[in-house]
Amino acid sequence: QVQLVESGGGLVQAGDSLRLSCAASGRTFNTYTMGWFRQAPGKERDFVATINYSGASTKYGEPVKGRFTISRDNAKSTMYLQMNSLRPEDTAIYYCAASSISIGLRVRPNEYNYWGQGTQVTVSS
């Protein structure tokens, strides 16, 4: 079992940057595929980015390609999401998630076993 805690959200202006963190408990963080999802009010939870267990492979949703960067530090059991050039449409609650499917990259919410509580990101125009 792993527990996930997100931090780093906040209110920013369009064009600004934020870095989200996801701290994981447990000693097996480096065996999990990790991901970021987001959910805006009245919308479904959307895929943002995923990273494999070693950090060598990543994948991004189309809306964030070229602006967001996912990374992980297995020694610190922490995953990050660097968000640059933020837009009002990036406003959402951002969730980190862990998948015990360690092979490949995971883009669907139902492929993830564990979720954090979410952190709000609000981008004003």
Secondary structure, DSSP 8 states (H G I E B T S, - for coil): ---EEEE--EEEETT--EEEEEEE-SS-GGGSEEEEEEE-TTS--EEEEEE-TTSS-EEE-GGGTTTEEEEEEGGGTEEEEEE-S--GGG-EEEEEEEES--SS---SGGG-SEE---EEEEEE-
